[in-house]
Amino acid sequence: MCTTSHVTATPTFQVGVHLVRLSCTEGRWTATVDTVTSEKWYMSQAEAWAAGVREAYRLDRLSGKKELWR
């Protein structure tokens, strides 16, 4: 679980051509890929990060950029 006192900066990761940002509000983690925030929330930062990576990978597959993941 997260609280605002434990999160001092927004964790941000480059994943393929996408930017994944994690945020914590009221004890729940969410992932934003580029400018779209997931409607799901997670109990840990690791779960939110994994969801963001999966979404970035999905977006790259849809756009034909899967070669970035080799």
mmJSON file of the N, C-alpha and C atoms, coordinates in Angstrom:
{"data_MODEL":{"atom_site":{
"group_PDB":["ATOM","ATOM","ATOM","ATOM","ATOM","ATOM","ATOM","ATOM","ATOM","ATOM","ATOM","ATOM","ATOM","ATOM","ATOM","ATOM","ATOM","ATOM","ATOM","ATOM","ATOM","ATOM","ATOM","ATOM","ATOM","ATOM","ATOM","ATOM","ATOM","ATOM","ATOM","ATOM","ATOM","ATOM","ATOM","ATOM","ATOM","ATOM","ATOM","ATOM","ATOM","ATOM","ATOM","ATOM","ATOM","ATOM","ATOM","ATOM","ATOM","ATOM","ATOM","ATOM","ATOM","ATOM","ATOM","ATOM","ATOM","ATOM","ATOM","ATOM","ATOM","ATOM","ATOM","ATOM","ATOM","ATOM","ATOM","ATOM","ATOM","ATOM","ATOM","ATOM","ATOM","ATOM","ATOM","ATOM","ATOM","ATOM","ATOM","ATOM","ATOM","ATOM","ATOM","ATOM","ATOM","ATOM","ATOM","ATOM","ATOM","ATOM","ATOM","ATOM","ATOM","ATOM","ATOM","ATOM","ATOM","ATOM","ATOM","ATOM","ATOM","ATOM","ATOM","ATOM","ATOM","ATOM","ATOM","ATOM","ATOM","ATOM","ATOM","ATOM","ATOM","ATOM","ATOM","ATOM","ATOM","ATOM","ATOM","ATOM","ATOM","ATOM","ATOM","ATOM","ATOM","ATOM","ATOM","ATOM","ATOM","ATOM","ATOM","ATOM","ATOM","ATOM","ATOM","ATOM","ATOM","ATOM","ATOM","ATOM","ATOM","ATOM","ATOM","ATOM","ATOM","ATOM","ATOM","ATOM","ATOM","ATOM","ATOM","ATOM","ATOM","ATOM","ATOM","ATOM","ATOM","ATOM","ATOM","ATOM","ATOM","ATOM","ATOM","ATOM","ATOM","ATOM","ATOM","ATOM","ATOM","ATOM","ATOM","ATOM","ATOM","ATOM","ATOM","ATOM","ATOM","ATOM","ATOM","ATOM","ATOM","ATOM","ATOM","ATOM","ATOM","ATOM","ATOM","ATOM","ATOM","ATOM","ATOM","ATOM","ATOM","ATOM","ATOM","ATOM","ATOM","ATOM","ATOM","ATOM","ATOM","ATOM","ATOM","ATOM","ATOM","ATOM","ATOM","ATOM","ATOM","ATOM"],
"id":[1,2,3,4,5,6,7,8,9,10,11,12,13,14,15,16,17,18,19,20,21,22,23,24,25,26,27,28,29,30,31,32,33,34,35,36,37,38,39,40,41,42,43,44,45,46,47,48,49,50,51,52,53,54,55,56,57,58,59,60,61,62,63,64,65,66,67,68,69,70,71,72,73,74,75,76,77,78,79,80,81,82,83,84,85,86,87,88,89,90,91,92,93,94,95,96,97,98,99,100,101,102,103,104,105,106,107,108,109,110,111,112,113,114,115,116,117,118,119,120,121,122,123,124,125,126,127,128,129,130,131,132,133,134,135,136,137,138,139,140,141,142,143,144,145,146,147,148,149,150,151,152,153,154,155,156,157,158,159,160,161,162,163,164,165,166,167,168,169,170,171,172,173,174,175,176,177,178,179,180,181,182,183,184,185,186,187,188,189,190,191,192,193,194,195,196,197,198,199,200,201,202,203,204,205,206,207,208,209,210],
"type_symbol":["N","C","C","N","C","C","N","C","C","N","C","C","N","C","C","N","C","C","N","C","C","N","C","C","N","C","C","N","C","C","N","C","C","N","C","C","N","C","C","N","C","C","N","C","C","N","C","C","N","C","C","N","C","C","N","C","C","N","C","C","N","C","C","N","C","C","N","C","C","N","C","C","N","C","C","N","C","C","N","C","C","N","C","C","N","C","C","N","C","C","N","C","C","N","C","C","N","C","C","N","C","C","N","C","C","N","C","C","N","C","C","N","C","C","N","C","C","N","C","C","N","C","C","N","C","C","N","C","C","N","C","C","N","C","C","N","C","C","N","C","C","N","C","C","N","C","C","N","C","C","N","C","C","N","C","C","N","C","C","N","C","C","N","C","C","N","C","C","N","C","C","N","C","C","N","C","C","N","C","C","N","C","C","N","C","C","N","C","C","N","C","C","N","C","C","N","C","C","N","C","C","N","C","C","N","C","C","N","C","C"],
"label_atom_id":["N","CA","C","N","CA","C","N","CA","C","N","CA","C","N","CA","C","N","CA","C","N","CA","C","N","CA","C","N","CA","C","N","CA","C","N","CA","C","N","CA","C","N","CA","C","N","CA","C","N","CA","C","N","CA","C","N","CA","C","N","CA","C","N","CA","C","N","CA","C","N","CA","C","N","CA","C","N","CA","C","N","CA","C","N","CA","C","N","CA","C","N","CA","C","N","CA","C","N","CA","C","N","CA","C","N","CA","C","N","CA","C","N","CA","C","N","CA","C","N","CA","C","N","CA","C","N","CA","C","N","CA","C","N","CA","C","N","CA","C","N","CA","C","N","CA","C","N","CA","C","N","CA","C","N","CA","C","N","CA","C","N","CA","C","N","CA","C","N","CA","C","N","CA","C","N","CA","C","N","CA","C","N","CA","C","N","CA","C","N","CA","C","N","CA","C","N","CA","C","N","CA","C","N","CA","C","N","CA","C","N","CA","C","N","CA","C","N","CA","C","N","CA","C","N","CA","C","N","CA","C","N","CA","C","N","CA","C","N","CA","C","N","CA","C"],
"label_alt_id":[null,null,null,null,null,null,null,null,null,null,null,null,null,null,null,null,null,null,null,null,null,null,null,null,null,null,null,null,null,null,null,null,null,null,null,null,null,null,null,null,null,null,null,null,null,null,null,null,null,null,null,null,null,null,null,null,null,null,null,null,null,null,null,null,null,null,null,null,null,null,null,null,null,null,null,null,null,null,null,null,null,null,null,null,null,null,null,null,null,null,null,null,null,null,null,null,null,null,null,null,null,null,null,null,null,null,null,null,null,null,null,null,null,null,null,null,null,null,null,null,null,null,null,null,null,null,null,null,null,null,null,null,null,null,null,null,null,null,null,null,null,null,null,null,null,null,null,null,null,null,null,null,null,null,null,null,null,null,null,null,null,null,null,null,null,null,null,null,null,null,null,null,null,null,null,null,null,null,null,null,null,null,null,null,null,null,null,null,null,null,null,null,null,null,null,null,null,null,null,null,null,null,null,null,null,null,null,null,null,null],
"label_comp_id":["MET","MET","MET","CYS","CYS","CYS","THR","THR","THR","THR","THR","THR","SER","SER","SER","HIS","HIS","HIS","VAL","VAL","VAL","THR","THR","THR","ALA","ALA","ALA","THR","THR","THR","PRO","PRO","PRO","THR","THR","THR","PHE","PHE","PHE","GLN","GLN","GLN","VAL","VAL","VAL","GLY","GLY","GLY","VAL","VAL","VAL","HIS","HIS","HIS","LEU","LEU","LEU","VAL","VAL","VAL","ARG","ARG","ARG","LEU","LEU","LEU","SER","SER","SER","CYS","CYS","CYS","THR","THR","THR","GLU","GLU","GLU","GLY","GLY","GLY","ARG","ARG","ARG","TRP","TRP","TRP","THR","THR","THR","ALA","ALA","ALA","THR","THR","THR","VAL","VAL","VAL","ASP","ASP","ASP","THR","THR","THR","VAL","VAL","VAL","THR","THR","THR","SER","SER","SER","GLU","GLU","GLU","LYS","LYS","LYS","TRP","TRP","TRP","TYR","TYR","TYR","MET","MET","MET","SER","SER","SER","GLN","GLN","GLN","ALA","ALA","ALA","GLU","GLU","GLU","ALA","ALA","ALA","TRP","TRP","TRP","ALA","ALA","ALA","ALA","ALA","ALA","GLY","GLY","GLY","VAL","VAL","VAL","ARG","ARG","ARG","GLU","GLU","GLU","ALA","ALA","ALA","TYR","TYR","TYR","ARG","ARG","ARG","LEU","LEU","LEU","ASP","ASP","ASP","ARG","ARG","ARG","LEU","LEU","LEU","SER","SER","SER","GLY","GLY","GLY","LYS","LYS","LYS","LYS","LYS","LYS","GLU","GLU","GLU","LEU","LEU","LEU","TRP","TRP","TRP","ARG","ARG","ARG"],
"label_asym_id":["A","A","A","A","A","A","A","A","A","A","A","A","A","A","A","A","A","A","A","A","A","A","A","A","A","A","A","A","A","A","A","A","A","A","A","A","A","A","A","A","A","A","A","A","A","A","A","A","A","A","A","A","A","A","A","A","A","A","A","A","A","A","A","A","A","A","A","A","A","A","A","A","A","A","A","A","A","A","A","A","A","A","A","A","A","A","A","A","A","A","A","A","A","A","A","A","A","A","A","A","A","A","A","A","A","A","A","A","A","A","A","A","A","A","A","A","A","A","A","A","A","A","A","A","A","A","A","A","A","A","A","A","A","A","A","A","A","A","A","A","A","A","A","A","A","A","A","A","A","A","A","A","A","A","A","A","A","A","A","A","A","A","A","A","A","A","A","A","A","A","A","A","A","A","A","A","A","A","A","A","A","A","A","A","A","A","A","A","A","A","A","A","A","A","A","A","A","A","A","A","A","A","A","A","A","A","A","A","A","A"],
"label_entity_id":["1","1","1","1","1","1","1","1","1","1","1","1","1","1","1","1","1","1","1","1","1","1","1","1","1","1","1","1","1","1","1","1","1","1","1","1","1","1","1","1","1","1","1","1","1","1","1","1","1","1","1","1","1","1","1","1","1","1","1","1","1","1","1","1","1","1","1","1","1","1","1","1","1","1","1","1","1","1","1","1","1","1","1","1","1","1","1","1","1","1","1","1","1","1","1","1","1","1","1","1","1","1","1","1","1","1","1","1","1","1","1","1","1","1","1","1","1","1","1","1","1","1","1","1","1","1","1","1","1","1","1","1","1","1","1","1","1","1","1","1","1","1","1","1","1","1","1","1","1","1","1","1","1","1","1","1","1","1","1","1","1","1","1","1","1","1","1","1","1","1","1","1","1","1","1","1","1","1","1","1","1","1","1","1","1","1","1","1","1","1","1","1","1","1","1","1","1","1","1","1","1","1","1","1","1","1","1","1","1","1"],
"label_seq_id":[1,1,1,2,2,2,3,3,3,4,4,4,5,5,5,6,6,6,7,7,7,8,8,8,9,9,9,10,10,10,11,11,11,12,12,12,13,13,13,14,14,14,15,15,15,16,16,16,17,17,17,18,18,18,19,19,19,20,20,20,21,21,21,22,22,22,23,23,23,24,24,24,25,25,25,26,26,26,27,27,27,28,28,28,29,29,29,30,30,30,31,31,31,32,32,32,33,33,33,34,34,34,35,35,35,36,36,36,37,37,37,38,38,38,39,39,39,40,40,40,41,41,41,42,42,42,43,43,43,44,44,44,45,45,45,46,46,46,47,47,47,48,48,48,49,49,49,50,50,50,51,51,51,52,52,52,53,53,53,54,54,54,55,55,55,56,56,56,57,57,57,58,58,58,59,59,59,60,60,60,61,61,61,62,62,62,63,63,63,64,64,64,65,65,65,66,66,66,67,67,67,68,68,68,69,69,69,70,70,70],
"pdbx_PDB_ins_code":[null,null,null,null,null,null,null,null,null,null,null,null,null,null,null,null,null,null,null,null,null,null,null,null,null,null,null,null,null,null,null,null,null,null,null,null,null,null,null,null,null,null,null,null,null,null,null,null,null,null,null,null,null,null,null,null,null,null,null,null,null,null,null,null,null,null,null,null,null,null,null,null,null,null,null,null,null,null,null,null,null,null,null,null,null,null,null,null,null,null,null,null,null,null,null,null,null,null,null,null,null,null,null,null,null,null,null,null,null,null,null,null,null,null,null,null,null,null,null,null,null,null,null,null,null,null,null,null,null,null,null,null,null,null,null,null,null,null,null,null,null,null,null,null,null,null,null,null,null,null,null,null,null,null,null,null,null,null,null,null,null,null,null,null,null,null,null,null,null,null,null,null,null,null,null,null,null,null,null,null,null,null,null,null,null,null,null,null,null,null,null,null,null,null,null,null,null,null,null,null,null,null,null,null,null,null,null,null,null,null],
"Cartn_x":[0.841,0.0,0.885,0.413,1.191,0.44,1.189,0.619,1.412,0.849,1.554,2.836,2.947,4.183,5.317,4.985,6.009,6.441,5.624,5.923,6.362,7.64,8.147,8.257,8.304,8.38,7.561,7.115,6.351,7.303,7.224,8.083,7.724,8.727,8.525,9.532,9.056,9.888,9.689,10.771,10.699,10.515,9.436,9.135,8.866,9.832,9.707,9.693,8.691,8.565,7.613,7.189,6.184,6.781,6.049,6.41,5.368,5.816,4.921,5.161,4.085,4.152,3.281,3.783,3.017,2.597,1.401,0.952,0.213,0.199,-0.424,-1.415,-2.651,-3.687,-4.514,-4.663,-5.481,-5.118,-3.823,-3.376,-3.466,-3.747,-3.892,-2.928,-2.256,-1.337,-2.058,-1.758,-2.265,-1.102,-1.283,-0.271,-0.86,-0.053,-0.405,0.6,0.11,0.977,0.762,1.833,1.794,0.812,-0.392,-1.346,-2.617,-2.667,-3.882,-3.666,-4.485,-4.408,-5.32,-4.797,-5.565,-6.745,-7.842,-8.999,-8.837,-7.876,-7.63,-6.656,-6.704,-5.742,-5.115,-3.973,-3.178,-2.738,-2.506,-2.108,-0.6,0.18,1.624,2.145,3.274,3.93,4.376,4.833,5.295,4.158,2.973,1.823,1.453,1.468,1.137,2.179,3.465,4.538,4.346,4.075,3.878,2.711,1.641,0.479,0.837,1.621,2.054,2.929,3.826,4.694,3.857,2.901,2.035,1.261,0.751,-0.014,0.893,2.092,3.031,3.352,3.57,3.846,2.651,1.449,0.233,0.118,0.358,0.279,1.318,2.522,3.548,3.194,2.606,2.186,1.114,0.159,-0.914,-0.375,0.679,1.22,2.306,2.602,3.609,5.033,5.218,6.558,7.101,6.671,7.091,8.582,9.25,10.684,11.462,10.873,11.527,11.734,11.03,11.046,11.992,12.772,13.688,14.955],
"Cartn_y":[-1.172,0.0,1.234,2.296,3.521,4.639,5.587,6.814,7.963,9.133,10.264,10.572,10.194,10.451,9.524,8.391,7.454,7.706,8.386,8.628,10.078,10.289,11.649,12.124,11.203,11.559,10.571,10.997,10.112,9.172,7.865,6.924,6.915,7.097,7.165,6.25,5.497,4.518,4.631,4.513,4.427,2.959,2.633,1.247,1.227,0.739,0.813,2.281,2.699,4.112,4.848,4.205,4.762,5.207,6.114,6.58,6.05,5.287,4.73,5.492,6.088,6.807,6.089,5.988,5.379,6.464,6.32,7.287,6.561,7.197,6.618,7.614,7.174,8.001,7.139,7.588,6.893,5.415,5.117,3.748,2.852,3.436,2.643,3.149,2.21,2.546,2.448,3.377,3.312,3.531,3.075,3.253,4.108,5.042,5.853,5.554,5.178,4.93,6.093,6.839,8.076,9.034,9.175,10.099,9.403,8.079,7.335,6.601,6.956,6.326,5.12,4.038,2.802,3.017,2.355,2.405,1.464,0.546,-0.402,0.21,-0.269,0.147,-1.09,-0.893,-2.001,-1.695,-2.737,-2.581,-2.379,-2.649,-2.448,-1.714,-1.053,-0.359,-1.349,-2.511,-3.532,-4.0,-4.198,-4.617,-3.54,-2.279,-1.175,-1.065,-1.229,-1.186,-2.295,-3.514,-4.645,-4.39,-3.816,-3.508,-2.46,-1.464,-0.444,-1.02,-1.916,-2.566,-3.422,-4.171,-4.993,-4.116,-2.975,-2.086,-1.465,-1.06,-0.515,-1.559,-2.803,-3.885,-4.109,-4.094,-4.283,-3.175,-1.943,-0.822,-0.95,-1.39,-1.584,-2.703,-3.788,-4.881,-4.393,-3.594,-3.085,-2.183,-1.431,-0.493,-1.117,-2.402,-3.079,-2.807,-2.287,-1.957,-3.017,-4.245,-5.292,-5.602,-5.154,-5.4,-4.641,-3.653,-2.922,-3.789,-4.904,-5.731,-6.919,-7.003,-8.14,-7.935],
"Cartn_z":[0.0,0.0,0.0,-0.596,-0.638,0.067,0.519,1.065,0.464,0.485,-0.113,0.632,1.897,2.628,2.18,1.56,1.099,-0.341,-1.121,-2.526,-2.68,-2.962,-3.068,-4.51,-5.466,-6.879,-7.679,-8.84,-9.705,-10.425,-10.147,-10.865,-12.357,-13.203,-14.644,-15.328,-16.325,-17.016,-18.517,-19.277,-20.731,-21.078,-21.785,-22.156,-23.658,-24.42,-25.876,-26.267,-27.006,-27.381,-26.445,-25.38,-24.482,-23.156,-22.513,-21.19,-20.211,-19.227,-18.204,-16.913,-16.39,-15.119,-14.104,-12.901,-11.824,-10.856,-10.318,-9.322,-8.211,-7.07,-5.895,-5.317,-5.162,-4.571,-3.636,-2.412,-1.423,-1.288,-1.31,-1.114,-2.324,-3.488,-4.709,-5.768,-6.426,-7.512,-8.849,-9.751,-11.121,-12.078,-13.307,-14.352,-15.466,-15.945,-17.098,-18.196,-19.365,-20.517,-21.474,-21.695,-22.47,-21.789,-22.293,-21.659,-21.171,-21.275,-20.919,-19.589,-18.612,-17.296,-17.246,-16.736,-16.605,-15.663,-15.962,-15.078,-13.89,-13.983,-12.898,-11.907,-10.688,-9.671,-9.043,-8.415,-7.889,-6.465,-5.706,-4.311,-4.158,-5.213,-5.106,-6.337,-6.133,-7.221,-8.295,-7.878,-8.828,-9.733,-9.174,-9.981,-10.997,-10.573,-11.479,-12.585,-12.224,-13.223,-14.255,-13.797,-14.708,-15.65,-15.134,-15.969,-17.015,-16.636,-17.584,-18.68,-18.323,-19.313,-20.269,-19.732,-20.602,-21.586,-21.115,-21.99,-23.05,-22.69,-23.673,-24.737,-24.31,-25.25,-26.176,-25.611,-26.415,-27.469,-27.073,-28.009,-29.121,-28.77,-29.795,-30.759,-30.245,-31.136,-32.101,-31.605,-32.461,-33.567,-33.249,-34.23,-35.109,-34.877,-35.679,-35.232,-34.029,-33.532,-32.572,-32.729,-31.796,-31.883,-32.969,-33.07,-31.992,-31.373,-30.281,-29.051,-28.97,-27.778,-27.893,-28.918,-29.087,-28.34],
"occupancy":[1.0,1.0,1.0,1.0,1.0,1.0,1.0,1.0,1.0,1.0,1.0,1.0,1.0,1.0,1.0,1.0,1.0,1.0,1.0,1.0,1.0,1.0,1.0,1.0,1.0,1.0,1.0,1.0,1.0,1.0,1.0,1.0,1.0,1.0,1.0,1.0,1.0,1.0,1.0,1.0,1.0,1.0,1.0,1.0,1.0,1.0,1.0,1.0,1.0,1.0,1.0,1.0,1.0,1.0,1.0,1.0,1.0,1.0,1.0,1.0,1.0,1.0,1.0,1.0,1.0,1.0,1.0,1.0,1.0,1.0,1.0,1.0,1.0,1.0,1.0,1.0,1.0,1.0,1.0,1.0,1.0,1.0,1.0,1.0,1.0,1.0,1.0,1.0,1.0,1.0,1.0,1.0,1.0,1.0,1.0,1.0,1.0,1.0,1.0,1.0,1.0,1.0,1.0,1.0,1.0,1.0,1.0,1.0,1.0,1.0,1.0,1.0,1.0,1.0,1.0,1.0,1.0,1.0,1.0,1.0,1.0,1.0,1.0,1.0,1.0,1.0,1.0,1.0,1.0,1.0,1.0,1.0,1.0,1.0,1.0,1.0,1.0,1.0,1.0,1.0,1.0,1.0,1.0,1.0,1.0,1.0,1.0,1.0,1.0,1.0,1.0,1.0,1.0,1.0,1.0,1.0,1.0,1.0,1.0,1.0,1.0,1.0,1.0,1.0,1.0,1.0,1.0,1.0,1.0,1.0,1.0,1.0,1.0,1.0,1.0,1.0,1.0,1.0,1.0,1.0,1.0,1.0,1.0,1.0,1.0,1.0,1.0,1.0,1.0,1.0,1.0,1.0,1.0,1.0,1.0,1.0,1.0,1.0,1.0,1.0,1.0,1.0,1.0,1.0,1.0,1.0,1.0,1.0,1.0,1.0],
"B_iso_or_equiv":[0.0,0.0,0.0,0.0,0.0,0.0,0.0,0.0,0.0,0.0,0.0,0.0,0.0,0.0,0.0,0.0,0.0,0.0,0.0,0.0,0.0,0.0,0.0,0.0,0.0,0.0,0.0,0.0,0.0,0.0,0.0,0.0,0.0,0.0,0.0,0.0,0.0,0.0,0.0,0.0,0.0,0.0,0.0,0.0,0.0,0.0,0.0,0.0,0.0,0.0,0.0,0.0,0.0,0.0,0.0,0.0,0.0,0.0,0.0,0.0,0.0,0.0,0.0,0.0,0.0,0.0,0.0,0.0,0.0,0.0,0.0,0.0,0.0,0.0,0.0,0.0,0.0,0.0,0.0,0.0,0.0,0.0,0.0,0.0,0.0,0.0,0.0,0.0,0.0,0.0,0.0,0.0,0.0,0.0,0.0,0.0,0.0,0.0,0.0,0.0,0.0,0.0,0.0,0.0,0.0,0.0,0.0,0.0,0.0,0.0,0.0,0.0,0.0,0.0,0.0,0.0,0.0,0.0,0.0,0.0,0.0,0.0,0.0,0.0,0.0,0.0,0.0,0.0,0.0,0.0,0.0,0.0,0.0,0.0,0.0,0.0,0.0,0.0,0.0,0.0,0.0,0.0,0.0,0.0,0.0,0.0,0.0,0.0,0.0,0.0,0.0,0.0,0.0,0.0,0.0,0.0,0.0,0.0,0.0,0.0,0.0,0.0,0.0,0.0,0.0,0.0,0.0,0.0,0.0,0.0,0.0,0.0,0.0,0.0,0.0,0.0,0.0,0.0,0.0,0.0,0.0,0.0,0.0,0.0,0.0,0.0,0.0,0.0,0.0,0.0,0.0,0.0,0.0,0.0,0.0,0.0,0.0,0.0,0.0,0.0,0.0,0.0,0.0,0.0,0.0,0.0,0.0,0.0,0.0,0.0],
"pdbx_formal_charge":[null,null,null,null,null,null,null,null,null,null,null,null,null,null,null,null,null,null,null,null,null,null,null,null,null,null,null,null,null,null,null,null,null,null,null,null,null,null,null,null,null,null,null,null,null,null,null,null,null,null,null,null,null,null,null,null,null,null,null,null,null,null,null,null,null,null,null,null,null,null,null,null,null,null,null,null,null,null,null,null,null,null,null,null,null,null,null,null,null,null,null,null,null,null,null,null,null,null,null,null,null,null,null,null,null,null,null,null,null,null,null,null,null,null,null,null,null,null,null,null,null,null,null,null,null,null,null,null,null,null,null,null,null,null,null,null,null,null,null,null,null,null,null,null,null,null,null,null,null,null,null,null,null,null,null,null,null,null,null,null,null,null,null,null,null,null,null,null,null,null,null,null,null,null,null,null,null,null,null,null,null,null,null,null,null,null,null,null,null,null,null,null,null,null,null,null,null,null,null,null,null,null,null,null,null,null,null,null,null,null],
"auth_seq_id":[1,1,1,2,2,2,3,3,3,4,4,4,5,5,5,6,6,6,7,7,7,8,8,8,9,9,9,10,10,10,11,11,11,12,12,12,13,13,13,14,14,14,15,15,15,16,16,16,17,17,17,18,18,18,19,19,19,20,20,20,21,21,21,22,22,22,23,23,23,24,24,24,25,25,25,26,26,26,27,27,27,28,28,28,29,29,29,30,30,30,31,31,31,32,32,32,33,33,33,34,34,34,35,35,35,36,36,36,37,37,37,38,38,38,39,39,39,40,40,40,41,41,41,42,42,42,43,43,43,44,44,44,45,45,45,46,46,46,47,47,47,48,48,48,49,49,49,50,50,50,51,51,51,52,52,52,53,53,53,54,54,54,55,55,55,56,56,56,57,57,57,58,58,58,59,59,59,60,60,60,61,61,61,62,62,62,63,63,63,64,64,64,65,65,65,66,66,66,67,67,67,68,68,68,69,69,69,70,70,70],
"auth_comp_id":["MET","MET","MET","CYS","CYS","CYS","THR","THR","THR","THR","THR","THR","SER","SER","SER","HIS","HIS","HIS","VAL","VAL","VAL","THR","THR","THR","ALA","ALA","ALA","THR","THR","THR","PRO","PRO","PRO","THR","THR","THR","PHE","PHE","PHE","GLN","GLN","GLN","VAL","VAL","VAL","GLY","GLY","GLY","VAL","VAL","VAL","HIS","HIS","HIS","LEU","LEU","LEU","VAL","VAL","VAL","ARG","ARG","ARG","LEU","LEU","LEU","SER","SER","SER","CYS","CYS","CYS","THR","THR","THR","GLU","GLU","GLU","GLY","GLY","GLY","ARG","ARG","ARG","TRP","TRP","TRP","THR","THR","THR","ALA","ALA","ALA","THR","THR","THR","VAL","VAL","VAL","ASP","ASP","ASP","THR","THR","THR","VAL","VAL","VAL","THR","THR","THR","SER","SER","SER","GLU","GLU","GLU","LYS","LYS","LYS","TRP","TRP","TRP","TYR","TYR","TYR","MET","MET","MET","SER","SER","SER","GLN","GLN","GLN","ALA","ALA","ALA","GLU","GLU","GLU","ALA","ALA","ALA","TRP","TRP","TRP","ALA","ALA","ALA","ALA","ALA","ALA","GLY","GLY","GLY","VAL","VAL","VAL","ARG","ARG","ARG","GLU","GLU","GLU","ALA","ALA","ALA","TYR","TYR","TYR","ARG","ARG","ARG","LEU","LEU","LEU","ASP","ASP","ASP","ARG","ARG","ARG","LEU","LEU","LEU","SER","SER","SER","GLY","GLY","GLY","LYS","LYS","LYS","LYS","LYS","LYS","GLU","GLU","GLU","LEU","LEU","LEU","TRP","TRP","TRP","ARG","ARG","ARG"],
"auth_asym_id":["A","A","A","A","A","A","A","A","A","A","A","A","A","A","A","A","A","A","A","A","A","A","A","A","A","A","A","A","A","A","A","A","A","A","A","A","A","A","A","A","A","A","A","A","A","A","A","A","A","A","A","A","A","A","A","A","A","A","A","A","A","A","A","A","A","A","A","A","A","A","A","A","A","A","A","A","A","A","A","A","A","A","A","A","A","A","A","A","A","A","A","A","A","A","A","A","A","A","A","A","A","A","A","A","A","A","A","A","A","A","A","A","A","A","A","A","A","A","A","A","A","A","A","A","A","A","A","A","A","A","A","A","A","A","A","A","A","A","A","A","A","A","A","A","A","A","A","A","A","A","A","A","A","A","A","A","A","A","A","A","A","A","A","A","A","A","A","A","A","A","A","A","A","A","A","A","A","A","A","A","A","A","A","A","A","A","A","A","A","A","A","A","A","A","A","A","A","A","A","A","A","A","A","A","A","A","A","A","A","A"],
"auth_atom_id":["N","CA","C","N","CA","C","N","CA","C","N","CA","C","N","CA","C","N","CA","C","N","CA","C","N","CA","C","N","CA","C","N","CA","C","N","CA","C","N","CA","C","N","CA","C","N","CA","C","N","CA","C","N","CA","C","N","CA","C","N","CA","C","N","CA","C","N","CA","C","N","CA","C","N","CA","C","N","CA","C","N","CA","C","N","CA","C","N","CA","C","N","CA","C","N","CA","C","N","CA","C","N","CA","C","N","CA","C","N","CA","C","N","CA","C","N","CA","C","N","CA","C","N","CA","C","N","CA","C","N","CA","C","N","CA","C","N","CA","C","N","CA","C","N","CA","C","N","CA","C","N","CA","C","N","CA","C","N","CA","C","N","CA","C","N","CA","C","N","CA","C","N","CA","C","N","CA","C","N","CA","C","N","CA","C","N","CA","C","N","CA","C","N","CA","C","N","CA","C","N","CA","C","N","CA","C","N","CA","C","N","CA","C","N","CA","C","N","CA","C","N","CA","C","N","CA","C","N","CA","C","N","CA","C","N","CA","C","N","CA","C","N","CA","C"],
"pdbx_PDB_model_num":[1,1,1,1,1,1,1,1,1,1,1,1,1,1,1,1,1,1,1,1,1,1,1,1,1,1,1,1,1,1,1,1,1,1,1,1,1,1,1,1,1,1,1,1,1,1,1,1,1,1,1,1,1,1,1,1,1,1,1,1,1,1,1,1,1,1,1,1,1,1,1,1,1,1,1,1,1,1,1,1,1,1,1,1,1,1,1,1,1,1,1,1,1,1,1,1,1,1,1,1,1,1,1,1,1,1,1,1,1,1,1,1,1,1,1,1,1,1,1,1,1,1,1,1,1,1,1,1,1,1,1,1,1,1,1,1,1,1,1,1,1,1,1,1,1,1,1,1,1,1,1,1,1,1,1,1,1,1,1,1,1,1,1,1,1,1,1,1,1,1,1,1,1,1,1,1,1,1,1,1,1,1,1,1,1,1,1,1,1,1,1,1,1,1,1,1,1,1,1,1,1,1,1,1,1,1,1,1,1,1]
}}}
